Amino acid sequence: MEKTLHHHPSQPRSKSEQDLLINRLKRIEGQVRGIQKMVEEDRYCVDILIQINAVQAALKKVGFSVTERHMKHCVSDAIKSGEGEETIEELMEVMKQFSK
C-alpha cells in the first residue's frame, strides 16, 4: 500500500529551475528512445546495458537535484513553521526508495 505524502506550501520553482529540469528530462527521454532503437536493431547486449546505465545515472542526478531543492526550500520552511519532524520523516521514506 502506498503512503500518502504531505505537501507543504513552498516557494514555486523559478522558470530557470523548471527549464533546467525539463531539458535534463528531455535528454533522458532521448536516451531512452535511443535504447529502444538499439533493441529494435538487435544491437549488442553490452552496448544496450551501457546506455541503460547512463540513463539510470542521469535520472539519479535529476533526483538528487530535486532532493537538494526540496531540502533547501520545503524542508527548511517546514522546520521554521514547526512541521520539520513530519517533513524530514517524509523525505527519509522517499530516500529509502532511492536506495532500492
C-alpha positions as CSV (number, residue, x, y, z in Angstrom):
1,M,0.0,0.0,0.0
2,E,1.3,3.4,-1.0
3,K,1.7,6.0,1.8
4,T,0.1,9.4,1.2
5,L,2.7,12.2,1.2
6,H,2.1,15.5,2.8
7,H,2.5,18.6,0.7
8,H,3.6,21.8,2.3
9,P,3.3,25.1,0.6
10,S,6.6,26.3,-0.5
11,Q,8.4,28.5,-3.0
12,P,7.5,27.6,-6.6
13,R,10.3,26.7,-8.9
14,S,11.7,29.5,-10.9
15,K,11.4,29.4,-14.7
16,S,15.1,28.7,-15.0
17,E,14.9,25.9,-12.5
18,Q,12.0,24.4,-14.4
19,D,13.8,24.8,-17.7
20,L,16.9,23.1,-16.4
21,L,14.9,20.1,-15.1
22,I,12.8,19.8,-18.3
23,N,15.9,19.9,-20.5
24,R,17.6,17.2,-18.5
25,L,14.4,15.0,-18.6
26,K,14.1,15.6,-22.4
27,R,17.7,14.5,-22.8
28,I,16.9,11.3,-20.8
29,E,13.8,10.7,-22.9
30,G,16.0,10.9,-26.0
31,Q,18.4,8.4,-24.4
32,V,15.6,6.0,-23.7
33,R,14.3,6.3,-27.3
34,G,17.9,5.5,-28.4
35,I,17.8,2.4,-26.3
36,Q,14.5,1.3,-27.8
37,K,16.1,1.8,-31.3
38,M,19.1,-0.3,-30.2
39,V,16.8,-3.1,-29.2
40,E,14.8,-2.9,-32.4
41,E,18.1,-3.1,-34.3
42,D,19.2,-6.1,-32.2
43,R,22.3,-4.3,-31.1
44,Y,24.9,-6.0,-28.9
45,C,23.6,-6.5,-25.3
46,V,26.6,-4.9,-23.6
47,D,26.1,-1.7,-25.7
48,I,22.5,-1.6,-24.6
49,L,23.4,-2.2,-20.9
50,I,25.9,0.7,-21.1
51,Q,23.2,3.0,-22.3
52,I,20.7,1.8,-19.7
53,N,23.3,2.6,-17.0
54,A,23.8,6.0,-18.5
55,V,20.0,6.7,-18.2
56,Q,19.9,5.4,-14.6
57,A,22.8,7.7,-13.7
58,A,21.1,10.7,-15.4
59,L,17.9,10.1,-13.6
60,K,19.7,9.8,-10.2
61,K,21.3,13.2,-10.9
62,V,17.9,14.7,-11.6
63,G,16.6,13.1,-8.4
64,F,19.4,14.5,-6.3
65,S,18.8,17.9,-7.8
66,V,15.1,17.8,-6.9
67,T,16.0,16.4,-3.4
68,E,18.5,19.3,-2.8
69,R,15.9,21.9,-3.7
70,H,13.4,20.2,-1.6
71,M,15.7,20.2,1.4
72,K,16.8,23.9,0.9
73,H,13.2,25.2,0.5
74,C,10.4,22.8,1.5
75,V,12.1,21.1,4.5
76,S,13.7,24.3,5.7
77,D,10.3,26.1,5.5
78,A,8.7,23.3,7.4
79,I,11.3,23.4,10.1
80,K,10.7,27.1,10.5
81,S,7.0,26.6,10.8
82,G,7.3,23.8,13.3
83,E,6.5,20.9,11.0
84,G,10.1,19.8,10.5
85,E,9.8,16.3,12.1
86,E,7.0,15.3,9.8
87,T,8.7,16.6,6.7
88,I,12.0,15.0,7.5
89,E,10.3,11.7,8.0
90,E,8.5,12.0,4.7
91,L,11.8,12.8,2.9
92,M,13.5,9.8,4.6
93,E,10.8,7.5,3.3
94,V,11.3,8.7,-0.2
95,M,15.1,8.4,0.2
96,K,14.7,4.8,1.2
97,Q,13.0,4.2,-2.2
98,F,16.1,5.7,-3.9
99,S,18.3,3.2,-2.3
100,K,16.4,0.1,-3.5
